[in-house]
Amino acid sequence: MQPNPQVRIVKDPDYKEGYANSVQVRVSFWDFFLQFGKIGAQTPEQVELNVSQGIYLSPQQAKALHTVLTENLKQYEQAFGEIKFDANRTRPEAIQ
């Protein structure tokens, strides 16, 4: 059995960080597409999503992300309590 290689993270010159409170997901046979953005102006009739970044993931990488997020959410809730949200307000069209 080979030991795990040492991982060195190097930031690309175009690397950027941002905030998103919205993510749209599209799925095809070949990949998952995650489009991140922020919810902007809101009225009862309209919600504005300002999208800033789109990321394509292979199905394998999407499943790995799911695993990492699930584990981190469990740890977060153990430390800070259950995350609660209204299931009807998770879709942009349901936000009022």
Order of alpha helices (4+ residues) and beta strands (2+ residues): beta-beta-beta-alpha
